[in-house]
Amino acid sequence: MRIAQLAPLWERVPPPAYGGTELVVSLLADELARRGHQVVVYASGDSETLAELRSVYPRSLRMAEVEGVIGSPAGYEWVHVANALKDHAQFDIIHNHFGLLPMAMSTVVPTPMLSTLHCPFTPDAQFVWDSYPWFYNTISCASKNGSPDKNYLGVVYNAIDVASFPYDEDKEDYLLFLSRICPEKGPVQAIEVAKRLGKKLIIAGKVDKVDKEYYHRVVEPLIDGKLIHFFGEANGEQKRELYRKAMVVLMPLDCEEPYGLVMAEALACGTPVIAFPRGAAPEILVDGVTGYLVNGVEEMVQAVYRLDRINPKDCRRHVQEHFDVPVMADGYLAVYERILELAEARARPYVRRSSWRRRDGRESWNIGNTTPPGIRRSRPREKGPLGR
């Protein structure tokens, strides 16, 4: 199968640290390439992949913006998407991980598109969805909430490369909060849990430009370097070491998390997760087996005392069975096949039967090829009395 993987341009593929969407694109593209499919990844020029890489800009836009090389990323993103769509005839499927822009532009290309909804659906995007003719999937049941039923092809869960995460049953006595530092991820609640328990908490994550004021005003004053430690943004190797030795990962979510790779990554290391039951957390965690789903800070504190009931082997096994790369690749290949079947059916001439009542009361039928439903055939303009 010939497959285009259209990634965001904001982070490289795979990302050096934070970047869930780009990580999924990397894992999926490499696995499909290993299986013999012809895969092209559209991403930043500093990306690395087993597939063919095509890019319009030599580096991730985030790094270019941080270093002051670019201003607004919009123009680069427009050209990036246009570059992928102009190659549409080379592919059987265009897999859009970018978001709304390719969806809005998809009406001008005949190649079927699958759009993966990596972020929550917002009503502001309804105008784009109304004109989008192709298909989409979500990365959890929770992330389907509010999105259209039209052309929905179900859930394919994100995956991690389980084998790349070190499994360890010998844990150290610290709590871990690993996430982007922003209000909706709940760093303040995690700090409160650590203080009530009197246990060391390591906070690891990036602080985006929009969250710097929140970090400096709310989170930073709570970091004392004794009980509460700020690690900063952890790269792939660093976060694996943090997961491996943590007694638990805390996720006091205050948002409807579409998926949550952190949960799967922690479990792969044999580290349980305690989370608020928001978004996809109840789909990833098995309460009482791979961690606990709790309501509020006090229940999170009490759950830490029950961690001895969690078997690290169960955590690892659960991720291998449900969230490993081969599982995700199988899921997407099944969706691709379904899309090709639906696209072929759309392309067939549609046969419509029309009837009318004859004078003798019997019904007559006319059967013939007509325009498929939903496709408006233009009618010839009637000429006026002057033939115009």
Secondary structure, DSSP 8 states (H G I E B T S, - for coil): -EEEEE--SSS-SS-SSS-HHHHHHHHHHHHHHHTT-EEEEE--TT---SSEEE-SSSS-HHHHHHTTS-S-SHHHHHHHHHHHHTTGGG-SEEEE-S-HHHHHHGGG--S-EEEEE-S---GGGHHHHHH--SEEEESSSGGGTTS-STTEEEE----B-GGGS---S---SEEEEES--SGGG-HHHHHHHHHHHT-EEEEE----GGGHHHIIIIIGGG--SSSEEEEE---HHHHHHHHHH-SEEEE---S--S--HHHHHHHHTT--EEE-S-TTHHHH--BTTTEEE-SSHHHHHHHHTTGGG--HHHHHHHHHHHSBHHHHHHHHHHHHHHHHHHHHHHHS-EEEEEEEE-TTS-EEEEEEEE--TT----------TT--
